[in-house]
Amino acid sequence: MPHRDKEPFARDSAWATLPAVLLGLAAMYLLVFQEPLTGYFMLACGLFGAWLCDFTTLSDGLLPDLTAVASGIVILSLSDLAADLSDAGMVRFTLVLSGAVLVPYVLVRWVFHREPITFPWGGWRWNRAQWSYLVVVVVAGYLILPWYFLSTGVYQNWPAIHTPGEVARLFVGVNAVGIWDELFFICTVFAIYRRHFPLWQANLLQAMVFVSFLWELGYQSWGPLLTIPFALVQGAIFQLTKNLAYVITVHLLFDLVVFLVLIHGHNPTWPSIFFLI
């Protein structure tokens, strides 16, 4: 069935948010608490709730859309997602993260015949406010991220980096995961939720999944105080601009600071640009 031209959340019942909330809780139990039985049970309950909403006309097409999101969550749950720069670790990350994007795309487009997931590049023609925000991102990252990583010791959740080869692997890994974050959590999860829910609901729902993944990746301790606002802002920016190039640029600027902080944390005697810690 083709996707409606008008925003469907105008007709979907508020009850339709409950299955999506269950998917977010499932992501938390699978990725944060590492309790697969509870996580998969919540996932199944969420999909059953989506079917019930569609069956009772409380929603339209919620089940196939949430099934696509659930497929990505399940794929992420099948592997240890802690940072790993070994050959096997990088291959594993490549396969798992690629599958988490490709499988929902295939399901939505060719299995369920819904409106395809898109990745609107948007280009580099940005206004003054957008360029100014990039400066804010760099300054905020410089002031906050070193304090977070070094005061909590969470930089140790990433492997030690001492050789040029390890530094190169870290650079590739940090940037690749940053780009993937926007392809999956924003262009896939958030965009699918926007088919059914208002902006604020869709943004909170995608943030539940986004932050759960970042926790397992290594952003622990009080990291959610940073990652929750980051996920929400990224969703809001994408909704406003429909520009994947821009949200990726924002993300990679943060990740550049993360990359430099991780190097400094593991090599405190090396030259550093962080003078406030």
C-alpha positions in Angstrom: 0.0 0.0 0.0 1.5 3.4 -0.9 2.4 5.8 1.8 -0.1 8.6 2.4 0.8 12.0 1.1 -0.4 13.8 4.2 1.4 13.2 7.5 -0.2 10.0 8.9 0.2 10.9 12.6 -2.7 13.4 12.1 -4.9 10.3 11.9 -3.1 7.8 14.0 -4.2 7.3 17.6 -2.0 8.2 20.5 -2.2 4.5 21.5 0.0 3.8 18.5 3.0 5.3 20.4 3.0 2.5 22.9 4.4 -0.2 20.5 7.2 2.2 19.6 7.9 2.9 23.2 8.2 -0.9 23.8 10.8 -1.0 20.9 12.8 1.7 22.6 12.7 -0.2 25.9 13.7 -3.3 24.1 16.7 -1.5 22.7 17.6 -0.5 26.3 17.3 -4.0 27.6 19.3 -5.5 24.7 22.1 -2.9 24.4 22.3 -1.3 27.8 21.2 -3.9 30.4 22.3 -6.9 28.3 19.1 -8.8 29.1 18.2 -10.5 25.8 15.1 -12.4 27.1 13.5 -9.2 28.4 14.5 -7.3 25.4 13.2 -9.7 22.8 10.0 -10.1 24.8 9.4 -6.3 24.8 10.2 -6.3 21.1 7.6 -9.0 20.4 5.1 -7.1 22.5 5.8 -4.0 20.6 5.2 -5.7 17.2 2.1 -7.3 18.5 0.8 -4.0 19.7 1.6 -2.5 16.3 -0.4 -5.3 14.6 -3.3 -4.6 17.1 -3.2 -0.9 16.3 -3.4 -1.5 12.6 -6.1 -4.2 13.0 -8.3 -1.9 15.0 -7.5 1.1 12.6 -5.8 3.0 15.4 -2.9 3.3 13.0 -2.1 2.7 9.4 0.9 0.7 8.4 2.5 0.8 11.9 3.4 -2.9 11.9 5.5 -3.0 8.7 7.3 0.2 9.7 8.0 -0.9 13.3 9.1 -4.3 12.0 11.8 -2.5 9.9 13.0 -0.7 13.0 12.9 -3.8 15.1 15.0 -5.7 12.5 17.8 -3.1 12.9 17.6 -3.4 16.7 17.8 -7.2 16.5 20.8 -7.1 14.2 22.6 -4.7 16.6 21.8 -7.0 19.5 23.5 -10.0 17.9 27.0 -8.8 18.4 29.2 -7.2 21.0 29.3 -3.5 20.1 32.0 -2.4 22.5 34.7 -0.4 20.6 37.2 -2.8 19.0 40.0 -1.8 16.6 41.2 -5.3 15.8 40.8 -6.7 12.3 38.1 -9.1 13.5 36.4 -6.3 15.4 36.3 -3.9 12.5 35.0 -6.6 10.1 32.3 -7.4 12.7 31.3 -3.8 13.1 31.2 -3.4 9.3 28.9 -6.4 8.8 26.6 -5.6 11.8 26.2 -1.9 11.1 25.7 -2.4 7.4 23.1 -5.0 8.0 21.3 -2.8 10.4 20.8 -0.2 7.6 20.4 -2.5 4.7 17.8 -4.9 6.1 15.3 -2.2 7.1 15.7 -0.6 3.7 15.0 -3.9 1.9 12.0 -4.7 4.1 10.4 -1.2 3.7 11.0 -1.0 -0.1 10.7 -4.5 -1.5 9.0 -6.6 1.2 6.3 -4.3 2.6 6.2 -2.0 -0.5 6.1 1.1 1.7 7.5 4.5 0.9 11.3 3.9 0.5 13.7 5.0 3.1 15.7 7.9 1.7 19.0 9.5 2.5 18.6 13.1 1.3 22.2 14.4 0.9 21.2 18.0 0.6 24.6 19.4 -0.4 26.8 22.1 1.1 24.8 25.3 0.5 24.2 26.3 4.1 23.0 29.5 5.6 24.8 31.7 8.1 23.0 30.2 11.1 24.1 26.7 10.0 27.7 27.7 9.7 27.6 29.5 13.0 26.2 26.3 14.6 29.2 24.4 13.4 31.4 26.8 15.3 29.2 26.3 18.4 29.6 22.5 18.0 33.4 22.7 18.0 33.6 25.0 21.0 31.1 23.0 23.0 32.8 19.8 22.1 36.2 21.2 23.1 34.9 22.4 26.5 32.8 19.4 27.5 34.1 16.2 25.9 37.6 16.2 27.5 36.1 16.8 30.9 33.6 14.0 30.4 36.0 11.4 29.0 38.9 12.0 31.3 37.1 12.7 34.6 35.0 9.6 34.3 37.7 7.4 32.8 35.3 6.2 30.0 38.0 6.8 27.4 39.3 3.4 28.6 36.2 1.9 27.0 38.1 2.3 23.8 41.2 0.3 23.1 44.6 1.7 23.9 46.1 3.8 21.0 49.8 4.1 20.9 51.1 3.4 17.3 50.4 5.3 14.0 48.4 2.3 12.8 46.2 2.2 15.8 45.6 6.0 15.5 44.6 5.5 11.9 42.2 2.7 12.8 40.6 4.8 15.5 40.2 7.7 13.1 38.5 5.5 10.5 36.3 3.7 13.1 35.1 6.9 14.8 34.2 8.6 11.6 32.6 5.5 10.0 30.4 4.9 13.1 29.5 8.6 13.2 28.3 8.5 9.6 26.4 5.2 10.2 24.7 6.8 13.2 23.0 9.3 11.0 22.1 6.8 8.3 20.4 4.5 10.8 19.1 6.5 13.8 18.1 9.6 11.8 17.4 8.6 8.2 15.9 5.2 9.1 14.5 5.1 12.7 13.6 8.8 13.1 12.2 9.1 9.5 10.1 6.0 9.9 8.7 7.2 13.2 7.9 10.6 11.6 5.4 8.7 9.3 3.3 8.1 12.4 4.1 10.5 15.2 4.6 14.2 15.7 8.1 15.6 15.8 8.6 15.5 19.6 7.4 12.0 19.9 9.4 10.6 17.0 12.5 12.4 18.3 12.2 11.0 21.8 11.5 7.5 20.4 14.6 7.5 18.1 16.7 8.9 21.0 15.9 5.9 23.1 17.5 3.6 20.5 20.3 6.0 19.6 21.4 6.5 23.2 21.2 2.8 24.0 23.6 2.0 21.1 26.0 4.8 22.3 26.0 3.4 25.8 27.1 0.0 24.6 29.7 1.6 22.3 31.3 3.2 25.4 29.5 6.5 26.3 28.7 5.4 29.8 28.8 6.9 33.3 26.9 10.2 33.0 27.3 10.0 29.2 23.5 10.0 28.6 23.4 13.6 29.9 25.4 14.4 26.7 24.1 11.8 24.2 20.4 12.3 24.9 20.5 16.1 24.0 22.8 15.3 21.1 20.4 12.7 19.6 17.4 15.0 20.0 19.2 18.0 18.4 20.3 15.8 15.5 16.7 14.7 14.9 15.5 18.3 15.1 18.2 19.6 12.7 17.4 16.9 10.2 13.7 17.6 10.4 14.4 21.3 9.8 17.0 21.0 7.0 16.4 17.5 5.4 20.1 17.7 4.8 22.1 14.5 5.5 25.3 16.2 4.7 24.8 18.8 7.4 23.9 16.4 10.2 26.8 14.2 9.3 29.1 17.3 9.4 27.8 18.2 12.8 28.4 14.7 14.0 31.9 14.4 12.6 32.9 17.6 14.2 32.0 16.2 17.6 33.7 13.0 16.7 36.9 14.8 15.7 37.1 16.1 19.3 36.3 12.6 20.6 39.1 11.2 18.5 41.6 13.7 19.9 40.4 13.2 23.5 40.8 9.5 23.2 44.4 9.9 21.9 45.2 12.2 24.7 43.6 10.0 27.3 45.7 7.0 26.3 48.8 9.1 25.7 48.9 11.9 28.3 52.5 12.7 27.5 51.9 13.4 23.9 51.4 17.0 22.7 47.8 18.0 23.2 45.4 20.9 22.4 43.4 20.4 25.6 44.7 23.0 28.0 41.7 23.3 30.3 42.1 19.8 31.9 
